[in-house]
């Protein structure tokens, strides 16, 4: 009886072990951003991605484990000849990822090696279309053209090139020396241009300063003349007002008898002064002998004034 129990226990343990082995073989946990390519009897069956997956134990096997992450690989330096026959040494970095695990497994034997070789040949081809100066100036365009050419050729491999970056472009030493001399000449030329521009700007600033000074001087002179004219105009107005006031006073005085006598006396005095002025000019004016009173003197003065006015 004990022997039967031992046999049954052994069978149960064996079955348990077999179940564990079957479960372990049938359950596959795929990490994130990875894909397993499953083969059944040596033939492609399916591709499983991240998560819990089940396969047939002992029948289905994981043939390939492919990463779906973006990968960066160095493209070794190689020689390339530009359109103007300058030999360059160029290297770079290639960024790509697997889009189709099936094609990456069965479309090419080693997709990483294939992509590197394709990048090198494409880079040589693209550089051969450009002159030396353009390879430095249009590096972004060169990278874009290389990526487009690689993606077109690598579509059957199930990979996508995201970008290509040229790290170094190394021309021959003789070309480097010539480029250094050229850059030195360009720097000296720019320095001379900047110096001449500085002198020119300084001269312009001096001329502008002189112009502004002349304008300010002219404005000051103009303002001075305006103020002077305004002052003369005010003076004339004040003289005219004074004369008008004097005439008004004389008119008021002339209305009185003493005022009339004073006016007659003043006229007589002016008549005598007028006679003296006429005598100096050799023009003789004879006055009547009988005119000794004030009225005759006034009449004579009026006559003399009229004579002077006619001259």
Legacy VTK file of the C-alpha trace (Angstrom):
# vtk DataFile Version 3.0
C-alpha trace
ASCII
DATASET POLYDATA
POINTS 311 float
0.000 0.000 0.000
2.812 2.357 0.823
4.426 1.614 -2.507
1.222 2.650 -4.343
1.113 5.890 -2.391
4.709 6.577 -3.241
4.002 6.030 -6.930
0.941 8.271 -6.861
2.875 10.958 -5.043
5.674 10.752 -7.547
3.209 11.018 -10.440
1.523 14.039 -8.881
4.822 15.749 -8.328
5.850 14.995 -11.901
2.569 16.340 -13.196
2.958 19.456 -11.082
6.451 20.010 -12.387
5.244 19.450 -15.932
2.409 21.952 -15.470
4.854 24.522 -14.088
7.199 23.954 -17.013
4.323 24.235 -19.490
3.059 27.439 -17.907
6.527 28.943 -17.851
7.050 28.040 -21.488
3.654 29.302 -22.621
3.619 32.637 -20.761
5.795 35.436 -22.105
6.142 38.835 -20.493
7.395 41.295 -23.125
9.057 44.458 -21.772
7.975 47.922 -22.854
9.284 49.069 -26.275
10.346 45.598 -27.278
8.891 42.999 -29.620
9.376 39.218 -29.857
9.227 37.409 -33.182
7.623 33.963 -32.679
8.386 30.993 -34.941
6.397 27.755 -35.037
8.213 24.770 -36.420
10.876 27.095 -37.818
8.393 29.323 -39.637
7.291 32.825 -38.730
4.072 32.759 -36.761
3.510 36.179 -35.163
5.055 39.136 -33.388
4.132 39.902 -29.802
4.628 43.257 -28.098
4.753 44.638 -24.558
2.567 42.909 -21.962
1.376 39.415 -21.117
1.351 36.977 -24.064
0.708 33.240 -24.479
2.414 30.835 -26.864
2.339 27.080 -27.356
5.065 25.495 -25.258
7.736 23.483 -27.069
6.118 24.437 -30.402
6.407 28.217 -30.490
9.804 29.734 -29.804
11.092 33.308 -29.561
13.303 33.576 -32.625
14.172 37.306 -32.408
14.057 39.957 -29.726
13.837 43.429 -31.293
14.059 46.794 -29.538
11.516 49.412 -30.653
13.391 52.291 -28.998
15.261 54.953 -30.899
18.862 53.861 -31.332
21.981 55.919 -32.012
24.955 54.415 -33.801
28.222 55.928 -34.935
28.939 56.017 -38.630
32.727 55.561 -38.959
34.764 58.182 -40.772
35.266 57.618 -44.473
36.713 59.395 -47.466
34.437 61.344 -49.810
35.244 63.524 -52.823
33.393 66.770 -53.467
32.298 68.037 -56.861
35.407 70.251 -57.055
37.642 67.184 -56.438
38.539 67.818 -52.787
38.963 64.698 -50.668
37.249 64.877 -47.276
37.047 62.614 -44.247
33.491 62.582 -42.909
31.876 60.807 -39.963
28.491 61.090 -38.320
25.809 59.750 -35.989
22.697 57.923 -37.185
19.423 57.816 -35.239
16.873 55.155 -36.201
14.260 52.773 -34.787
12.577 49.521 -35.788
9.055 49.932 -37.151
8.358 46.366 -38.268
9.996 43.544 -36.256
9.123 41.012 -38.980
10.978 42.928 -41.726
13.879 43.746 -39.401
14.256 39.995 -38.732
13.684 38.503 -42.156
14.273 41.391 -44.560
18.005 41.687 -43.857
20.509 39.615 -41.945
21.860 42.475 -39.759
19.828 45.637 -40.091
22.244 47.735 -37.993
25.196 46.881 -40.212
23.067 47.397 -43.306
21.913 50.833 -42.177
25.497 51.917 -41.413
26.723 50.808 -44.815
23.815 52.515 -46.521
24.502 55.731 -44.587
28.147 55.721 -45.685
27.397 55.162 -49.353
24.599 57.741 -49.321
26.853 60.293 -47.623
29.570 59.809 -50.241
26.995 60.222 -52.996
25.495 63.405 -51.530
28.883 65.012 -50.847
29.913 64.266 -54.422
27.087 66.544 -55.570
28.361 69.550 -53.595
31.399 71.798 -53.636
33.676 72.113 -50.622
32.253 75.414 -49.374
28.690 74.106 -49.606
29.474 71.098 -47.415
30.145 73.491 -44.522
27.405 76.008 -45.320
24.592 73.548 -46.113
25.187 70.838 -43.532
21.508 70.745 -42.525
20.418 70.238 -46.126
23.045 67.519 -46.511
21.747 65.711 -43.408
18.176 65.938 -44.675
19.086 64.523 -48.081
20.967 61.621 -46.489
17.988 60.758 -44.251
15.562 60.826 -47.187
17.816 58.579 -49.310
18.359 56.057 -46.480
14.645 55.822 -45.656
13.794 55.173 -49.281
16.298 52.313 -49.495
15.716 50.832 -46.035
11.918 50.503 -46.225
12.109 46.695 -46.876
14.160 46.285 -43.672
11.433 47.598 -41.383
13.541 50.446 -39.953
13.082 54.211 -40.093
15.971 56.659 -39.960
14.897 59.634 -37.860
17.897 61.913 -38.430
21.529 61.909 -39.430
24.085 64.300 -37.972
27.492 64.907 -39.516
30.033 65.223 -36.701
33.219 66.236 -38.476
34.219 67.233 -41.979
37.992 67.121 -42.217
39.619 68.393 -45.427
43.312 67.808 -46.279
45.942 69.834 -44.420
46.765 71.913 -47.506
43.125 72.869 -47.881
42.928 73.673 -44.155
45.899 76.024 -44.463
44.361 77.731 -47.491
41.060 78.092 -45.624
42.842 79.572 -42.615
44.593 82.123 -44.829
41.294 82.964 -46.468
39.560 83.372 -43.106
42.407 85.576 -41.879
42.099 87.760 -44.976
38.341 87.950 -44.477
38.782 88.974 -40.835
41.288 91.696 -41.797
38.944 92.902 -44.526
36.022 93.069 -42.097
38.197 94.941 -39.615
39.136 97.503 -42.263
35.532 97.860 -43.310
34.433 98.358 -39.712
37.200 100.903 -39.143
36.251 102.856 -42.271
32.606 102.701 -41.262
33.576 104.060 -37.859
35.517 106.944 -39.427
32.640 107.645 -41.781
30.145 107.658 -38.946
32.394 109.926 -36.903
32.645 112.391 -39.803
28.880 112.267 -40.225
28.411 112.939 -36.532
30.781 115.924 -36.669
28.987 117.317 -39.732
25.638 116.803 -38.057
26.918 118.585 -34.958
28.153 121.544 -37.004
24.867 121.640 -38.866
22.907 121.628 -35.629
25.166 124.391 -34.253
24.566 126.535 -37.350
20.844 125.911 -37.136
20.809 126.871 -33.482
22.872 130.006 -34.191
20.512 131.006 -37.013
17.529 130.396 -34.760
19.115 132.531 -32.043
19.874 135.367 -34.511
16.354 135.169 -35.871
14.918 135.349 -32.373
17.198 138.303 -31.571
16.036 140.185 -34.678
12.406 139.477 -33.841
12.867 140.716 -30.303
14.731 143.804 -31.562
11.985 144.559 -34.087
9.354 144.114 -31.422
11.298 146.490 -29.138
11.611 149.128 -31.895
7.924 148.768 -32.677
7.060 149.281 -29.019
9.374 152.319 -28.889
7.721 153.847 -31.965
4.319 153.203 -30.435
5.374 154.860 -27.192
6.818 157.911 -29.075
3.616 158.188 -31.091
1.531 157.958 -27.941
3.712 160.635 -26.296
3.354 162.931 -29.301
-0.386 162.343 -29.344
-0.587 163.195 -25.675
1.579 166.310 -26.262
-0.665 167.448 -29.096
-3.671 166.846 -26.924
-2.133 168.971 -24.185
-1.201 171.714 -26.705
-4.709 171.665 -28.094
-6.181 172.052 -24.642
-3.791 174.908 -23.862
-4.517 176.635 -27.189
-8.132 177.044 -26.140
-7.052 179.578 -23.500
-5.764 183.102 -24.106
-2.436 182.605 -22.315
-1.983 179.459 -24.296
-2.567 181.250 -27.587
0.040 183.861 -26.645
2.530 181.172 -25.773
1.905 179.493 -29.112
2.396 182.793 -30.949
5.645 183.349 -29.095
6.857 179.894 -29.946
5.973 180.387 -33.584
7.839 183.684 -33.636
10.913 182.015 -32.160
10.769 179.258 -34.747
10.356 181.914 -37.494
13.542 183.637 -36.405
15.373 180.308 -36.354
14.047 179.581 -39.825
15.362 182.955 -41.093
18.786 182.116 -39.756
18.714 178.719 -41.462
17.713 180.318 -44.775
20.455 182.882 -44.459
23.030 180.116 -44.003
21.844 178.490 -47.210
22.354 181.813 -49.096
18.695 182.221 -49.761
17.555 185.669 -48.682
14.032 186.255 -47.509
13.079 189.898 -46.764
10.552 190.644 -44.068
8.497 193.912 -43.966
9.975 196.538 -41.647
6.626 197.292 -40.166
6.091 193.755 -38.923
7.176 194.146 -35.368
4.068 193.028 -33.516
3.281 189.446 -32.604
0.657 189.007 -35.308
3.057 190.120 -38.018
5.742 187.842 -36.616
3.329 184.916 -36.723
2.438 185.791 -40.297
6.098 186.004 -41.224
6.826 182.704 -39.485
4.006 181.022 -41.377
5.357 182.465 -44.627
8.866 181.209 -43.878
7.628 177.749 -42.949
5.647 177.587 -46.185
8.763 178.604 -48.124
10.794 175.862 -46.466
8.113 173.316 -47.172
8.123 174.216 -50.856
11.871 173.544 -51.008
LINES 1 312
311 0 1 2 3 4 5 6 7 8 9 10 11 12 13 14 15 16 17 18 19 20 21 22 23 24 25 26 27 28 29 30 31 32 33 34 35 36 37 38 39 40 41 42 43 44 45 46 47 48 49 50 51 52 53 54 55 56 57 58 59 60 61 62 63 64 65 66 67 68 69 70 71 72 73 74 75 76 77 78 79 80 81 82 83 84 85 86 87 88 89 90 91 92 93 94 95 96 97 98 99 100 101 102 103 104 105 106 107 108 109 110 111 112 113 114 115 116 117 118 119 120 121 122 123 124 125 126 127 128 129 130 131 132 133 134 135 136 137 138 139 140 141 142 143 144 145 146 147 148 149 150 151 152 153 154 155 156 157 158 159 160 161 162 163 164 165 166 167 168 169 170 171 172 173 174 175 176 177 178 179 180 181 182 183 184 185 186 187 188 189 190 191 192 193 194 195 196 197 198 199 200 201 202 203 204 205 206 207 208 209 210 211 212 213 214 215 216 217 218 219 220 221 222 223 224 225 226 227 228 229 230 231 232 233 234 235 236 237 238 239 240 241 242 243 244 245 246 247 248 249 250 251 252 253 254 255 256 257 258 259 260 261 262 263 264 265 266 267 268 269 270 271 272 273 274 275 276 277 278 279 280 281 282 283 284 285 286 287 288 289 290 291 292 293 294 295 296 297 298 299 300 301 302 303 304 305 306 307 308 309 310
